[in-house]
Amino acid sequence: MYAKHEAKGLYLEDYEIGKEYVSQNRTITEADVVNFAGLSGDFNPLHCDEVFAKSGPFGTRIAHGALGFIVSTGLTNSMGIAEGTTIAFLECTVKYPAPLKIGDTVRVVLTPTEVKHSSKPGKGILKQNLKLVNQDDVVVMESDQTLMVKARE
């Protein structure tokens, strides 16, 4: 018999609108880019060909934008605020205002923007803004997200 998982994350009522929840840091490595290219099949020369990328707009290879998004989900998970209380990831929009570079050290800054109880008890909707920010405080990815989370009521 399996032990029941105890939710450790925040419930809908626990989120503070406007409060910034900040993750730990993580450095984007060469291995991250190579592994992501292999997993996704995206071998675009902007990510995988240094000679090609040197003549491009960034002067060097950059990490995949989607890799930044995936890293942001891991950093968010490491915060523990969603552990066992997130029911579903419903929607998101993603913008990439600056390149994510190999060697960048990034963190997530997550800000709840709206909470709304469902008509059904025990759940509700959380809207949040998530920024992936590098070591120079440059936003390399921004995402507005809608999640269904557990509520106490």
Secondary structure, DSSP 4 states (H G I P E B T S, - for coil): -PPPPPP-S--GGGPPTT--EE---EE--HHHHHHHHHHH----HHHH-HHHHHTSTTSS-B--HHHHHHHHHHHHHHT-TTTTTEEEEEEEEEE--S--BTT-EEEEEEEEEEEEE-SSTTEEEEEEEEEEE-TTS-EEEEEEEEEEEE---
